[in-house]
Amino acid sequence: MTEPTPRPMQPDDLTRIRFVSEPQCSPDGSRVAFVITTLSEEQDAYLSNIWVVDTAGGEPRRFTAGSKRDTAPRWSPDGTKLAFLSDREAKKGAQLYVMPANGGEAVRLTDLQRGVSGPVWAPDGSRLAFISRVGGWEEPEEEEEKGKSKPAHVIRTMRYQSNGEGFVDDRRPHIFTIPAEGGEPRQITDGDYADGDLTWSPDGRWIAFASARHDDRDYDNAADIFLVPAEGGEPRRVTDTAGPAGNPAFSPDGRSIAYVGSRQVNEAGRNARLYRIATDGGVAVCLTPQLDRSVTAFGMPLWSGDGRSIVFGASDQGNEVVLRALLRDDGTTADVRTVIAGERQIGALSGCPQAPLFAFLASDPTHPPEIFLCDADGGDERQLTDCNRAWRDEVGLVAPERLRYRRDGVDLDCWVLKPAAYTPGRRYPALLNIHGGPHSQYGNAFFDEFQVYAGAGYAVISTNPRGSQGYGEAFTRAVIGDWGGVDFGDVMAGLDEALRHYDFIDPERVGVMGGSYGGYLTSWIAGHSNRFKAACSERALNSFSSFFGTSDIGPWFAANESGALPWENRQWYLEHSPLTYAQDITTPLLIIHSENDLRCPMEQAEQLYMALKRLRRDVLFIRFPDETHELSRAGKPRHRLERFKYILEWFAQHLEGGPSPGR
């Protein structure tokens, strides 16, 4: 009997994928807890449960049940309990629960108005610390008061709103502790500051956290590492406010803290680096001065049990890898070695306090994220979960081919996916995709959108132009002050390289699309090139001038990326805004935007749409209610499926989707 031919991926496959995340090793290394999330079109919601898999192998077991969201599993230090967050009972957001590690009834510990995030066990297992927002107006419980006028927002800061959160100037996140057996939560930090990235000292006396508490915190991106007594008290600043600092991790002896940051203020595209500083203060030492990659922390850097090395992550030419800093005898310098690599992206990492093991999350273009296990040196790697095996057997996912090309003496990367139903000798339309950021990267990860477009009959082209992460700080900063310049040229050169390499791409049927910064560059390309048959610009920055004053990050992001404030260089803000070139846009343009987007506010889309309509151009404007900047990644399931519908219809209409006879 012949095997059935796998079918192409379709938009509603989003509801069939089991998205695996948050691996957490048990203290003895015998089990890994993790989260599986699915999208329910029927409930129009994300449903998450916690699962457990033995590191010796075997099928994963569901640990929590129900049609709500259970996330953030955290083992107690003795491995007998598992704490997690859930919205199963409360109408106030996710609350903190604790459950016996071998199963049983979950006990809710918190009932806080603004929910809970970031739970961390104390080293002795007697308490947990977590973050919750404090202050602000609350919806009244009395029926006669509901629906009446809300009070005015009194704004005194620039950081008064946040995408996905709304008004936050009067609702600051602070640290709480609570006994593991339940009781009244105790708030241990306060003030007009945002606190996060908390971790306990090994002796349980202190909690380290990251916060911006300096006078100029409204005007810069600096932050510090602080220590606060676990019983509460005045926080003590450890670092010197030289730049961003976060993700603190105590050394096993408690005498020093590793953290991720930089020593430049308000400078976009700088490498985040790994630092070490004594807990009693002093001078921070950079442990990765020669590593020309930006460091990621997987939550926080992971110290070895003997305190002689620190494990962390980094972006590297389309991959996310795991590295180790081996401290030299003087403790101020380190040798960096690779621990976990490959043509893939590592999305999370968890260590085992009592065993030399790492559990980690990995994906590649044809495999959604799954849990893997390896020795502490990266050896003896094995896969623990294959939660999407049945789905992958049914669906024909397409592996991209990587092209390396050169422009202006710089090596650049391009990836091309063939259409899922590719037949030699046929020619296909193509979609050029541009990533957001600009300081992020495309590469070797599973990206559902690319597979959907390939499944619909398109070749999919993606590039990492200058401005992207993973190629060194100079590469990342090359776009500063030059949006729409070197990046535009690099993307177009990547398209040309793909067309030279693959004769199955029909050069007369190419579309361009992108979101956020990718939306910016899509709008920009539409105003500077006529070679595309259609374009789709999503959640885009189209006017730097208005973005500066309306975006939640505008006052810093616009200035840092341009190199000037608007009144210092109005010409730059005008010349580098796609809206300025609306009269030159003749490419049919689909504009998609979310009405609650505070990162690139709705007016960015409205201005470009109205200009193009007034010019009688071919433009379609799709507005999604009750969605934020994260629509394509975390929007309501029905909206995500509806978004695919509009995109595929638009390109089918303008690119005459489907194969054509070859020449």
Secondary structure, 3 states (H helix, E strand, C coil): CCCCCCECCCHHHHHCCCEEEEEEECCCCCEEEEEEEEEECCCCEEEEEEEEEECCCCCCEECCCCCCEEEEEEECCCCCEEEEEECCCCCCCCEEEEEECCCCCCEECCCCCCCCEEEEECCCCCEEEEEEEECCCCCCCCCCCCCCCCCCCCCCCCCCEECCCEECCCCEEEEEEEECCCCCCEECCCCCCCEEEEEECCCCCEEEEEECCCCCCCCCCCCEEEEEECCCCCCEECCCCCCCEEEEEECCCCCEEEEEECCCCCCCCCCCEEEEEECCCCCCEECCCCCCCCEECCCCCEECCCCCEEEEEEEECCEEEEEEEEECCCCCCEEEEEEECCCCEEEEEEEECCEEEEEEEEEECCEEEEEEEEECCCCCCEECCCCCHHHHHHECCCCCEEEEEEECCEEEEEEEECCCCCCCCEEEEEEEEECCCCCCCCCCCCCHHHHHHHHCCCEEEEEECCCCCCCCHHHHHCCCCCCCCHHHHHHHHHHHHHHHHCCCEEEEEEEEEEECHHHHHHHHHHCCCCCCCEEEEECCCCCHHHHHHHCCCHHHHHHHHHCCCCCCCHHHHHHCCHHHHHHHCCCCEEEEEECCCCCCCCHHHHHHHHHHHHCCCCEEEEEECCCCCCHHHHCCHHHHHHHHHHHHHHHHHHHCCCCEECC
